[in-house]
Structure formats: C-alpha cells, structure tokens
Amino acid sequence: MGGESKQTPSEYQLVGLSEDGNVNDLLSELNAKEGRQRLQVLIAEWLRMENLVILTGAGTSVSSGGKTMNVLEAAVLKTVKALPDIPSDISAVIDARMADSPKTPATPKPTFEDWLSFLVNASFLGSAPSSPFTGVQWRGLKNPSQVELSWLVKMIGQAIFAECALTLPDTGSFAAASADLTPHLAFLAKLIARDSNLGRAHLFTLNYDTLFEQALELLGIQYFDGFTGRADARFDPSVYGLDIYYPGEITEGRVRRFDKFLHFYKLHGSIHWEVRGEELRARHPDLRVFEKYGGLDASGKAAELEKLSKTLPAVGILPTANKFVQTLSMPFAHLIRSFQIRLSAPQTFLLILGYGFGDEHINRIIEAALLNPSLVMLVIEPNPSSETIARVGRYKDLGKRAFVLSPTPSAFDAEKYKVATFDDFARSVMPDVQWLDDFLRLRRFEKQIQASSGKSKETEAGEDGVD
C-alpha cells in the first residue's frame, strides 16, 4: 500500500515561474504525499511573512449557501421581476439586463455591481433636491420615472439582503477534527495561530454576507472592522490604527499583545450596514427568518420579500463605482485605500480565495502591488482551466512571486470543485495547529455540560411532580 501511495500523483498543481523563467507546475515531479508536504511547507513559510493580507470573494461562501456574483444577480433579478407590483417600465429594465448579450458589440455588458452603480446614480441624479437633472436617458428603453427607479433600487437592495442573509452552523460543538469544521472556522482558527510577534492579519472581503463575522465570534477572535460602538456602531476608520494588549506589568512598561485578533475590511459593503442620515451605522439583524429563503423559487422569494419589506433595514450595500451617492458617509474610499496601503508594505504575503478576478478596480490594485519587490501572492483557484492561471502567466515580468494553487486537470475531471476550493484549503491544505484542537475539545466539553444540565433540570421537574 505504501508503494502505491508513492506512485499516486499529486492532486494539486502550484503554477508559477520556475527557475527557467517559464510558467510551470512546481509540484509536477512529486507524488501526492511529497506534493502536499512541499505545499504546506511553502504556505507555512509564507504565513510567517511580516505583513499578511487575505482577499476573499464570493467563492468562500458557496458551501454555506452563498452564491457567486453571476448566480446572485440572476436570483435577485428573477425575484424582483416576480414581485406583483413591479411597474412595467421597470420590468423592461430588468428584461434588458437579463438578456444574454448586449444589442451591439460596441456596448459591452457591465458587471452586476457596475450596473447597480449606474442604476443608483441614475436614481440619485434625478431625485436629489440639489440636482440640475430631472432624469437620465435610457438606451433603447422608455425612461422609468424617478419613483419607479427608487422602488427598483430599494427592492434590489432587499433581495440582495435576503440572498446574503446566511447563517453559519456551529460545527465546533460536535466536530472531532478540523476536517469536520465549517471552512470559515477552520480557516480563521489556523490563520490566527501564526506567531504573535508578526504583524496582525488583515482580512479583506468582497462579500456582503456576515459569515466571517459569525465565525470570528464563535471562535472568540477579537477584530476591528472600521466601526466603533456595540449597540449602534458608527463607522470610524481610525480604529484600524488600534490594537489589543494585555495590561501586563504596567509599572515596568511591559505589555503583551492579545493573540486572537485581526483587522477586518468589507470592501463592497455588508448586509448589516445601514445608512442613517449622514452616518453609516452597523447593527447585526436576526437572520433566522431567512433560513429557508434560499430554497424557494422566484415567486416564493417575492412573496417573502413582500412580507418582510416593511421591516427590513435600509441596507448599506452600494457598489464601489458609485460616484455621487457615496460621499463622506460611505467608507469605501477608506477601505480601498487601506487595501492599497497594506499591499505596499514590505514583506507582504497576499492570499486570495474565492475571487475570480472579475472586479477590474480590485485587479488594478493587485497588479500595482506586484511591483512591491517583497510581495508574494498565492491565488487559490478550483478550476484548472480558469483565466486566473493565464493571468499569472502575464505577471511573469514582475518576478517569481505570483502563484496559483489549483487541481491538476486529471483531479478536476475525477471530481469537479473538490480540490483547491476554499473548503479544501481551509480544512486540508493549511497546516493544523494545536489551538484548533484545544478549541474543539472545549466546544465538545461545553456541549456535554449543556446536555447534562438539561437532563438534570428534567429530572428535577419530574421529582417535583411526584407526590
């Protein structure tokens, strides 16, 4: 059996520049065991770099019920289209957006977030009291009224909220090993275990959902997310300059950093952000009412939105291309600037997961960062035919510092989207840490205590009822 395992080819390929200056698989000559060992050694080494930056996209939420951007767009637009009170002119706007291709090759189809930006800007330009415009001219369509546009913006925001109102299961209560944990828990636990003498981890996400926040709280990891306060938090980017320390021996001038801590940034907004007046607030809503929403068809989702629309908050989801609405009250400029600054720091490891390089604004920042001579970039890509791998090849003139981890074509053909996903990377590829084992034992112990306590109360109640 050992002889067979030595001949088993690696499921992974690590694509990057080799010594001959060509883009190759750096694991190609290794068997499965050797390839995994080399991969984990490299990742452990990169995780020890002083400045750790992580960028995550929609792919990190898929296993928890989330949707990639294309799937999210289709679900949202179908739901809005199914609303019973949709104006006919708005229905035509959605039909035009849902068309497979633009009417003319000279008019490229914008991304969903770009399209939302145009939509919100059009609504703002025609309705703001100080605006010199009464509206905008729609290409090939009858112009919807400003009231209709405002309705569309509101309903799309609420549909996005409902699709992204995901709840993370607390698998730590029964998991026997990290392979049994939800990937968010495994990833963050391993991430936070790196040497506390190194710089703090900086986690940037493009996702609207709150899965990372839920995982951080389940693990007891402290984080700063750009907001101050608890009950009704306000956006204040100055918190990113703060840290958490134990008091230590104050009289001797010695303090010790709190280990379980990171900085967290939501580059495209969040379902728990709310614009109130001229301020941006953050308050986590109860997501339990949305647990069955994702399994409904478009008409069922529309009916749910009709019921919930009066109680849903004014969600602060506005895309980054929004030039007119996002002024001082919106944090996107601060967050994007933070991303640029972190990537320009010396000794930086940039880890990218669940992101398909579909946002050109983010891509330009990453490409500019590759000019940083001490930056190493690793992209986790579950599709070996992805354009992402070809993209890395175009980075070769910037040095041997950009890598893509993906399945080999044979491993992908055997079982698609199993290897080099966010789940696989978090559970299997990242090195295990003792802290995670201790956490799992503690959670199981807490569960046992809760179960014992419940049985004791039932026994007491039964004895009280006996005459």
C-alpha positions in Angstrom: 0.0 0.0 0.0 2.9 2.3 0.8 4.3 1.6 -2.7 1.1 2.5 -4.3 0.8 5.8 -2.4 4.3 6.8 -3.5 3.2 6.4 -7.1 -0.1 8.4 -6.6 0.3 11.7 -8.5 -0.4 14.9 -6.7 -4.0 16.3 -6.9 -2.6 19.8 -6.8 -0.6 22.0 -9.1 1.2 25.1 -8.0 1.6 27.2 -11.1 4.2 29.9 -11.0 7.5 30.9 -12.5 10.2 28.2 -12.3 14.0 28.7 -12.5 14.0 28.7 -16.3 11.7 31.7 -16.4 8.7 29.8 -17.7 5.3 29.2 -16.0 5.2 25.7 -14.8 3.7 23.4 -12.2 6.2 23.4 -9.2 4.7 20.2 -7.9 4.8 18.2 -11.2 7.6 15.8 -10.3 6.3 15.0 -6.8 3.8 12.3 -5.7 0.7 13.1 -3.6 2.4 12.9 -0.2 5.5 14.8 -1.3 3.4 17.4 -3.1 1.2 18.1 -0.1 4.3 18.3 2.2 6.1 20.8 0.0 2.9 22.8 -0.4 2.3 23.0 3.3 5.9 23.9 4.0 5.7 26.8 1.4 2.4 28.0 2.9 3.7 27.9 6.4 6.7 29.9 5.3 4.6 32.5 3.6 2.3 32.8 6.6 5.4 33.8 8.6 5.9 36.9 6.5 5.6 40.1 8.5 2.5 41.5 6.6 -0.3 39.1 5.9 -3.2 40.2 3.7 -6.1 38.0 2.7 -8.6 38.8 0.0 -11.8 36.7 -0.2 -14.6 36.7 -2.7 -18.0 35.0 -3.2 -16.4 31.6 -3.6 -15.7 31.4 0.1 -19.5 31.5 0.9 -20.7 28.9 -1.6 -20.5 25.9 0.7 -22.6 27.8 3.3 -25.4 28.6 0.8 -23.9 31.7 -0.8 -23.9 32.5 -4.5 -21.2 33.6 -6.9 -21.9 37.0 -8.3 -23.5 35.8 -11.6 -25.8 33.4 -9.7 -26.6 36.1 -7.2 -27.6 38.6 -10.0 -29.9 36.0 -11.6 -31.6 35.1 -8.4 -32.1 38.8 -7.4 -33.4 40.0 -10.7 -35.8 37.0 -11.1 -37.2 37.7 -7.6 -37.7 41.4 -8.3 -39.3 40.5 -11.6 -41.8 38.2 -9.8 -43.0 41.0 -7.4 -46.7 41.6 -8.1 -46.5 45.4 -8.0 -43.5 45.8 -10.4 -44.0 48.7 -12.8 -44.0 47.8 -16.5 -41.1 50.2 -17.3 -39.0 48.6 -14.5 -39.8 45.1 -15.8 -38.4 46.2 -19.2 -35.2 47.5 -17.5 -34.8 44.1 -15.8 -35.5 42.2 -19.1 -32.8 44.2 -20.8 -30.3 43.5 -18.1 -31.1 39.7 -18.1 -30.6 39.5 -21.9 -27.8 37.2 -22.7 -25.7 39.7 -24.7 -25.8 43.5 -25.5 -27.6 44.6 -28.6 -24.5 45.9 -30.2 -20.9 44.6 -29.8 -19.8 48.2 -29.2 -21.8 48.2 -26.0 -20.2 45.7 -23.6 -22.3 44.3 -20.8 -21.3 45.8 -17.4 -20.8 43.6 -14.4 -23.7 43.4 -11.9 -22.1 45.8 -9.5 -21.3 48.3 -12.3 -24.9 48.0 -13.5 -26.1 48.7 -9.9 -23.8 51.7 -9.8 -25.4 53.1 -12.9 -28.8 52.4 -11.6 -28.3 54.1 -8.2 -26.6 57.0 -9.8 -29.5 57.5 -12.2 -31.9 57.4 -9.3 -29.9 59.9 -7.4 -29.3 62.3 -10.3 -33.0 62.7 -10.9 -34.2 62.8 -7.3 -31.7 64.8 -5.3 -33.0 68.2 -4.3 -29.9 70.0 -5.5 -29.6 68.0 -8.8 -29.8 70.1 -12.0 -31.1 67.0 -13.8 -34.7 65.7 -14.0 -33.5 62.2 -15.0 -31.4 60.3 -17.5 -32.0 58.9 -21.0 -32.0 55.0 -21.0 -30.5 53.4 -24.1 -33.2 51.6 -26.1 -35.9 51.8 -23.3 -38.7 54.0 -22.2 -37.5 56.2 -19.3 -38.8 54.9 -15.9 -39.9 57.6 -13.5 -37.7 58.6 -10.5 -40.3 57.0 -8.2 -40.0 53.7 -10.1 -36.2 53.9 -10.1 -36.2 54.4 -6.3 -38.6 51.4 -5.9 -36.2 49.3 -8.0 -33.1 50.3 -6.0 -34.9 49.5 -2.8 -36.2 46.1 -3.9 -32.9 45.0 -5.3 -31.2 46.0 -2.1 -33.7 44.0 -0.1 -33.4 41.0 -2.4 -29.6 41.1 -2.1 -30.0 41.3 1.7 -32.3 38.2 1.7 -30.0 36.2 -0.6 -26.9 37.0 1.6 -28.6 36.5 5.0 -26.6 33.3 5.6 -26.2 31.6 9.0 -23.0 29.7 9.8 -23.6 26.4 11.7 -21.6 26.0 14.8 -19.9 22.7 13.9 -17.4 23.2 16.6 -19.9 21.7 19.1 -19.5 18.2 17.6 -16.5 18.2 15.2 -13.9 15.6 16.0 -11.2 17.3 13.8 -10.6 20.3 11.7 -11.9 18.4 8.6 -15.3 18.4 10.2 -15.5 22.1 10.9 -17.1 24.6 8.6 -14.3 26.1 6.5 -14.7 29.6 7.9 -14.0 28.2 11.4 -11.0 26.1 10.3 -9.5 28.9 8.2 -9.7 31.6 10.9 -8.5 29.3 13.6 -5.4 28.4 11.6 -4.9 31.9 10.5 -4.9 33.4 13.9 -2.5 30.8 15.3 0.5 32.3 13.5 3.4 33.8 15.5 2.0 36.7 17.7 5.3 38.6 17.2 4.4 39.1 13.5 2.2 41.8 12.1 -1.6 41.5 12.5 -3.5 39.7 9.8 -5.6 41.9 7.6 -8.7 40.2 6.2 -10.4 41.9 3.2 -13.6 40.5 1.8 -15.8 41.5 -1.2 -18.8 39.5 0.3 -22.0 41.1 1.6 -22.8 38.2 4.0 -21.6 38.1 7.6 -20.2 34.5 7.7 -16.7 35.7 8.6 -18.1 37.8 11.5 -20.1 34.9 12.7 -17.1 32.6 12.6 -14.9 35.2 14.4 -17.4 35.4 17.2 -17.8 31.6 17.5 -14.0 31.3 17.9 -13.7 34.2 20.3 -11.5 36.2 18.0 -11.5 39.9 18.5 -11.5 42.1 15.4 -11.7 45.7 14.3 -14.0 46.3 11.3 -13.9 50.1 11.0 -16.8 50.7 13.4 -16.9 51.9 17.0 -19.5 51.0 19.5 -21.6 47.9 20.0 -25.3 48.6 20.3 -25.4 51.1 17.4 -21.9 51.2 15.9 -20.7 54.2 13.8 -18.1 54.0 11.0 -14.7 55.3 12.2 -11.7 54.2 10.1 -9.3 55.4 12.9 -10.0 52.1 14.7 -7.7 50.3 12.2 -4.8 52.1 13.8 -5.6 50.4 17.2 -4.6 47.1 18.7 -5.4 45.0 21.8 -2.9 44.3 24.5 -3.0 42.6 28.0 -2.2 45.2 30.7 0.9 43.2 31.7 3.3 44.8 34.2 2.3 48.4 33.6 4.8 49.8 36.2 7.7 48.1 34.3 6.5 49.3 30.9 5.9 45.8 29.7 2.7 44.7 27.9 1.7 41.6 25.9 -0.4 41.5 22.7 -3.7 39.7 22.7 -3.1 36.8 20.4 -6.6 36.2 18.9 -7.1 39.4 17.0 -7.2 40.7 13.4 -8.3 43.6 11.2 -11.4 43.0 9.0 -12.5 45.1 6.0 -15.6 44.7 3.8 -14.7 46.4 0.5 -18.1 46.2 -1.0 -20.3 46.7 2.0 -22.4 44.4 4.2 -25.9 43.4 4.9 -25.6 44.7 8.4 -24.6 48.2 7.4 -27.3 50.9 7.4 -27.2 54.5 6.1 -28.9 56.7 8.6 -29.0 60.4 7.8 -25.4 61.4 7.1 -23.9 58.5 9.0 -23.1 54.8 8.4 -24.2 52.5 11.2 -23.7 48.8 11.8 -26.1 46.5 13.6 -26.4 42.8 13.1 -30.0 41.7 12.4 -31.6 38.4 13.3 -31.1 36.2 10.2 -33.1 33.2 11.4 -36.2 34.4 9.4 -34.2 33.9 6.2 -33.0 30.3 6.8 -35.5 28.8 4.3 -35.4 31.7 1.8 -32.6 30.3 -0.4 -34.6 27.1 -1.1 -37.6 29.0 -2.5 -38.4 29.7 -6.2 -38.6 33.2 -7.5 -42.3 33.6 -6.8 -41.8 32.2 -3.2 -38.9 34.7 -2.6 -41.0 37.5 -4.0 -43.8 36.6 -1.6 -41.4 36.6 1.3 -40.0 40.0 0.3 -43.5 41.4 0.2 -44.0 40.3 3.8 -40.6 41.5 5.1 -40.1 44.6 3.1 -41.6 46.9 5.7 -39.3 45.6 8.5 -36.1 45.1 6.6 -33.5 47.9 7.3 -32.2 50.3 4.7 -29.3 48.1 3.6 -26.0 50.0 3.1 -25.0 48.0 0.0 -23.8 50.3 -2.7 -21.1 49.3 -5.2 -17.7 51.0 -5.2 -18.2 52.6 -8.6 -21.0 54.8 -7.1 -19.6 58.3 -7.6 -22.4 60.6 -6.5 -24.1 58.9 -3.5 -21.0 57.6 -1.7 -19.6 60.7 -0.1 -18.2 61.1 3.4 -20.9 58.9 4.9 -19.6 55.8 3.0 -16.4 54.0 3.9 -15.4 52.5 0.5 -12.7 55.1 -0.2 -11.1 54.4 3.2 -11.3 50.7 2.8 -9.8 50.7 -0.7 -7.0 53.0 0.5 -6.3 50.6 3.3 -6.1 47.7 0.9 -3.6 49.6 -1.2 -1.5 50.6 1.8 -1.4 47.1 3.2 -0.2 45.7 -0.2 2.6 48.2 -0.4 4.1 47.2 2.9 7.4 45.3 2.9 7.4 41.5 3.4 3.8 41.0 2.3 2.0 37.7 1.7 -1.2 38.2 -0.3 -3.5 35.2 -0.1 -6.6 35.3 -2.5 -9.5 32.8 -2.0 -12.9 32.6 -3.8 -12.2 35.6 -6.1 -12.4 35.2 -9.9 -10.7 38.5 -10.8 -14.0 39.9 -12.1 -13.6 43.3 -10.5 -11.2 45.4 -12.6 -10.9 48.1 -9.8 -9.5 45.4 -7.4 -7.4 43.8 -10.2 -5.6 47.1 -10.9 -4.7 47.4 -7.2 -3.4 43.9 -7.1 -1.3 44.4 -10.3 0.1 47.6 -9.0 1.0 45.8 -5.7 3.0 43.2 -7.6 5.6 46.0 -8.2 6.3 45.7 -4.5 9.6 43.7 -4.6 8.9 41.7 -1.4 5.3 40.7 -2.1 4.3 37.1 -2.6 0.8 36.3 -4.0 -0.9 32.9 -3.8 -4.3 32.5 -5.5 -6.5 29.5 -4.7 -8.4 28.5 -7.8 -10.5 25.3 -8.0 -10.8 25.3 -11.8 -7.5 24.4 -13.7 -9.0 25.9 -16.9 -9.6 29.3 -15.3 -8.4 32.5 -16.9 -6.8 33.2 -13.5 -4.0 30.8 -14.3 -3.3 32.5 -17.6 -3.4 35.8 -15.7 -0.5 34.7 -13.5 1.5 33.9 -16.7 1.1 37.6 -17.7 2.7 38.6 -14.4 6.0 36.8 -15.1 7.8 40.1 -15.9 7.1 41.2 -12.3 9.2 38.4 -10.9 8.8 34.9 -9.4 6.2 36.0 -6.8 2.8 35.1 -8.2 1.4 31.6 -7.8 -1.9 29.8 -8.3 -2.8 26.6 -6.4 -5.4 24.6 -8.4 -6.2 20.9 -9.0 -4.5 19.0 -11.8 -6.7 18.5 -14.8 -7.0 14.8 -14.0 -8.1 15.5 -10.4 -10.6 18.1 -11.6 -12.0 15.6 -14.2 -12.3 12.9 -11.5 -14.3 15.2 -9.2 -15.0 18.8 -10.0 -14.7 21.5 -7.4 -13.3 19.3 -4.7 -9.6 20.2 -4.7 -8.2 23.7 -4.1 -11.6 25.1 -3.1 -11.9 27.4 0.0 -13.2 24.4 1.9 -10.3 22.2 0.9 -7.7 24.8 1.5 -9.0 25.7 5.0 -9.5 22.2 6.2 -6.8 20.2 4.4 -4.0 22.3 2.9 -3.4 24.9 5.7 -1.3 23.3 8.4 -3.2 22.1 11.5 -2.5 24.0 14.8 -2.7 22.9 18.4 -5.0 25.9 19.2 -7.7 24.4 16.9 -7.6 21.0 18.7 -7.9 22.8 22.1 -10.9 24.7 20.8 -12.7 21.6 19.5 -12.2 19.9 22.9 -13.6 22.9 24.7 -16.6 23.1 22.5 -17.4 19.4 22.9 -17.0 19.8 26.7 -19.4 22.8 26.7 -21.9 20.7 24.8 -21.7 17.9 27.3 -22.2 20.3 30.2 -25.3 21.8 28.5 -26.7 18.3 27.8 -26.1 17.2 31.4 -27.6 20.4 32.7 -30.7 19.9 30.6 -31.1 16.3 31.9 -30.7 17.5 35.5 -33.5 20.1 35.0 -35.8 17.4 33.5 -35.1 15.1 36.4 -35.8 17.8 39.0 -39.0 18.7 37.3 -40.1 15.1 37.3 -39.3 14.7 41.0 -41.2 17.9 41.8 -44.2 16.4 40.1 -44.2 13.3 42.3 -46.4 13.4 45.4 
